[in-house]
Amino acid sequence: MNFFLDIAYPDQASNRFELPAGLYTIGRGEACKIRLRHPEISERHALLTLRETGITIEDLHSSNGTVVDGSPIQEPTRLHADDVVGLGPCLLRVSPAVAAPAEAPASPTPPPLPGPPRAPLPVPAVEPRPPEPAPMPAPDPADPMAAILREIKNQIHGELIQRLDLKRMTVSRIGTNELQQKARETIRSIIAEVRRNQKLPAGIDPARLEKEIYDEAMRLGPLEDFLADEAITEIMVNGPGQVFVERNGRIELTGQTFMDDESVLGVIERIVAPIGRRIDESQPYVDARLPDGSRVNAIIAPLSLIGPCITIRKFSKRALTVDDFIAFGTWTRSAAEFLRLCVLMRKNIVVAGGTGSGKTTLLNVLSGFIPPTDRIVTIEDAAELRLVQPHVIRLEARPPNIEGRGAITIRDLVRNALRMRPDRIIVGECRSGESLDMLQAMNTGHDGSLTTVHANSPRDVISRLETMVLMSGLELPSRAIREQIASAIDLVVHESRLSDGSRKVTCISEVVGLEGLQIVMQDLFEFKQTGVDEKGKVLGSFMPTGAVPTFFEHLKSRGLHLDPAIFDPSKQGGDA
């Protein structure tokens, strides 16, 4: 059975939609099935129940209350055909549809459907006000076709769980391939039954419906298509009703949604369970990774007030190379050759930059310069580095168990790595007291080590390292810390994400030494922005500064050659 829903905004004519029986949350929030875009409507304002046995409305503790025929309601209230519901300044009227339309509308926003003659909804006398700012267009949850599709998916998904008992089959000894095959066959069978009973509206593709339900039940739901799209580098799920992606450096809102909070939680569980991590009320956030190495962060209630949130930093399915970075404009061939020789000379390098600037990707490229004869130990919170050398030991930190015990930190792993006879130590990111252990390793025979640090500039790296050393709990004097830093760090490579979304190495600096209490640094290469073109692309050149590294003369003694002309700005054309 279907129902007519008439909605009237202030100073606007009413609009009519046709909805199937079901539960509909009404409010301003993105996750509401019927979204009323008005500042006086609460995020979750009311709950509308449409059943053959009757229509009820319930206020969800909204700020402005829910009114039926002028009387505020305090509990679920049964509605009659002519009752007018007031939600703030918006008015609604619900009535059973007297006749189903001959053909389902093909347009996502159908024209008002025919119905019995009735008086128009009154327009509330309120002062006009500007609509709420909406920086990006979003799909309208009040779209009846979207509501119908969500309801059908919910019913089929529930039937799938009941028939297959997915939880029992998952924990049993049944193989993954067999489980997936059974789920796909069952979904196909349920959809066929729905079509035979003529309960699948026209305009809904059965094959697409089968894929979406399968993805939500067995895989990562609406995220599967985004993970397969190589142009997308970041996926951001803000609760069940909103999914953003970063495509070609630009953030955009997609039309994909999840059915409810439970669907998002199911996706999170499928991500974290294979790597032995957990997320629940006692541990409501987690860092994880996908099988392809993509980084995942998830956070749920009670910390997240909008529902479960997922952030996925995708990595390229193909490991990026020096030539890729040159093609992207991340650096120049001269800078790449200089850094390659620095890695071969076993210089200790810190890759710095802000969030999302590409530090880990750059660290992976620099790690590729390490000779295959070296024994490498990598230490990460969530294993992301993909090294091609034959002698690599990968270590990953471990979070505490449900009792709050058993945590193995990055600092613990750095200490342990020193006993593993490493030639090189690569720490995915220094963010705390492990910085002291990393500096000590660099100063005690483990030259050629690499790590990353969050910092806004090469000079900020020094102050950040000093602060993180103090987080180790040792009250060291400032001079002792700076002596450690000046002795351990040879180069700082700074990368930035620019306004057009591109990632560029903006500075390569050498740590020269310590003079008094001040660490002396000199910039060897830097990116100078000259402007922005009509399409918003950043213009500029990556050029040498004219300074020559203090260890340049040591190259010959190591059997390496580097043309000194690469440090002469007058002989470099620069790259935009």
Secondary structure as UniProt FT lines:
FT   STRAND          2..8
FT   TURN            10..11
FT   STRAND          15..20
FT   STRAND          22..27
FT   TURN            30..31
FT   STRAND          34..35
FT   TURN            39..40
FT   STRAND          46..51
FT   TURN            52..53
FT   STRAND          54..59
FT   STRAND          66..68
FT   TURN            69..70
FT   STRAND          71..72
FT   STRAND          77..79
FT   TURN            81..82
FT   STRAND          85..87
FT   TURN            88..89
FT   STRAND          90..96
FT   TURN            141..142
FT   HELIX           144..164
FT   HELIX           166..171
FT   HELIX           176..196
FT   TURN            197..198
FT   TURN            202..203
FT   HELIX           206..218
FT   TURN            221..222
FT   HELIX           223..228
FT   TURN            230..231
FT   STRAND          232..238
FT   TURN            240..241
FT   STRAND          243..247
FT   TURN            248..249
FT   STRAND          250..253
FT   HELIX           261..272
FT   HELIX           273..275
FT   STRAND          285..289
FT   TURN            291..292
FT   STRAND          295..299
FT   TURN            301..303
FT   STRAND          309..313
FT   HELIX           322..328
FT   HELIX           333..344
FT   TURN            345..346
FT   STRAND          349..353
FT   TURN            355..356
FT   HELIX           359..367
FT   TURN            368..369
FT   TURN            372..373
FT   STRAND          376..380
FT   STRAND          392..396
FT   TURN            402..403
FT   HELIX           410..417
FT   TURN            418..419
FT   STRAND          424..427
FT   HELIX           434..442
FT   TURN            443..445
FT   TURN            447..448
FT   STRAND          450..454
FT   HELIX           458..470
FT   TURN            471..473
FT   HELIX           478..488
FT   STRAND          491..497
FT   TURN            499..500
FT   STRAND          503..515
FT   TURN            516..517
FT   STRAND          518..532
FT   TURN            534..535
FT   STRAND          538..544
FT   TURN            550..553
FT   HELIX           554..557
FT   TURN            558..559
FT   HELIX           564..567
FT   HELIX           569..571
//
